[in-house]
Amino acid sequence: MENKEQKIQKIVVSILIIKNKTTDGSTIFSAQCLEYDVVAQGKTLPEAQKMIYHVLLAEIFLDLENNIKPFSSYKKPPKEFQKLFKSAKSLENSLTPPGAISPDKIHNFPSLEIKEWKICEFDHPFIPEEMRKTLAQLRRP
């Protein structure tokens, strides 16, 4: 009996955009995937959307090149992001962000669908609780 690999046709994810004020007062947009702990940043909302899309595509491509199921080595992001996502404001959904590369023409490449985009805003640098604990431990003598 032949062992056939099951081909992945589509990968569906949700993305949380966090609009932050940095310590110098400038704005940064961080895009966090909710299914896998993958993040990208941009100086504008469209740039962050395009960057996370390209990072996800690159990860899919690299995993497939190495005969690995896409994202199989990734953990889920901290639960804090799921909580933020529930209360965040919905953005217009778009399969492919404006200006992003579309993988449709690549043979045997799964499609990547962004099921939902949401955004939340902070007037201060946002640091997830899990990261705060890690930073606190690193600062201890």
C-alpha positions in Angstrom: 0.0 0.0 0.0 1.4 3.4 -1.0 1.8 6.1 1.5 0.6 9.3 -0.1 1.2 12.7 1.5 -1.9 14.7 1.9 -1.5 17.9 0.0 -2.4 21.2 1.8 -4.7 23.2 -0.4 -5.4 26.2 1.8 -4.1 27.7 5.0 -6.5 30.0 6.8 -5.4 32.4 9.5 -6.6 35.4 11.5 -4.4 38.4 12.1 -4.5 40.9 15.0 -2.9 44.3 14.3 -1.7 46.1 17.4 -1.2 49.9 16.9 1.4 51.0 19.4 3.0 54.2 20.5 6.7 53.6 20.9 8.8 55.2 23.7 9.8 58.0 21.3 6.2 58.7 20.5 6.1 57.3 16.9 3.5 54.8 15.8 4.2 51.2 14.9 1.8 48.5 13.7 2.5 44.9 14.8 0.7 42.1 13.0 0.3 38.9 15.0 -1.0 35.7 13.5 -3.4 33.9 15.9 -2.9 30.4 14.7 1.0 30.4 14.8 3.4 32.6 16.7 4.4 34.6 13.7 4.6 38.4 13.8 5.7 41.3 11.5 5.8 45.0 11.8 5.2 48.1 9.7 5.2 51.9 10.0 1.7 51.9 8.5 -1.3 49.6 8.7 -1.0 48.5 5.0 2.7 47.9 5.4 2.1 45.7 8.5 -0.6 43.8 6.6 1.7 43.3 3.6 4.7 42.2 5.8 2.7 39.6 7.8 1.3 38.2 4.6 4.8 37.9 3.0 6.3 36.4 6.2 3.6 33.7 6.2 4.2 33.0 2.6 7.9 32.7 3.1 7.4 30.3 6.0 5.1 28.1 3.9 7.6 28.1 1.1 10.6 27.3 3.3 8.7 24.5 5.1 7.5 23.0 1.8 11.1 23.2 0.3 12.3 21.2 3.4 9.4 18.7 3.1 7.9 19.9 6.3 4.2 20.5 6.9 3.8 24.3 6.9 4.0 25.8 10.4 4.4 22.4 12.1 7.3 23.7 14.1 5.4 26.8 15.3 3.7 27.2 18.7 0.5 29.1 19.2 1.0 32.7 20.3 0.4 33.7 23.9 -3.3 33.5 24.9 -3.3 37.3 25.6 -3.5 37.8 21.8 -6.7 35.8 21.6 -8.3 37.9 24.3 -7.2 41.1 22.5 -8.6 39.8 19.3 -12.1 39.2 20.8 -12.4 42.9 21.8 -10.5 44.4 18.8 -12.2 46.3 16.0 -12.7 44.5 12.7 -11.0 45.7 9.6 -12.1 45.2 6.1 -11.2 41.6 5.2 -9.0 41.0 2.3 -7.6 37.7 1.1 -4.4 39.5 -0.2 -3.3 42.8 1.2 -2.7 45.6 -1.4 0.7 45.3 -2.9 1.3 41.8 -1.6 2.6 38.9 -3.7 -0.1 36.4 -4.7 1.0 32.8 -4.7 -1.8 31.7 -7.1 0.6 31.2 -10.0 3.0 29.0 -8.1 2.4 25.3 -8.9 1.6 23.1 -5.9 1.6 26.0 -3.5 -1.3 26.2 -1.0 -3.4 29.3 -1.0 -3.1 31.6 2.1 -6.4 33.1 3.3 -6.6 35.8 5.9 -10.0 35.0 7.4 -10.2 38.1 9.6 -8.2 41.2 10.3 -8.7 43.1 13.6 -7.0 46.1 15.2 -6.5 47.4 18.7 -4.7 50.5 19.8 -2.5 51.4 22.7 -1.1 54.8 23.8 2.0 53.1 25.2 4.3 50.3 24.2 2.4 47.0 24.4 4.3 44.2 25.9 2.5 40.8 26.4 2.5 39.6 30.0 4.5 36.5 29.1 7.2 38.7 27.6 7.2 41.0 30.7 7.9 38.0 33.0 10.8 36.9 30.7 12.3 40.4 30.7 12.0 40.6 34.5 13.8 37.3 34.9 16.6 38.4 32.5 17.1 41.6 34.6 17.6 39.8 37.8 21.2 39.5 39.0 
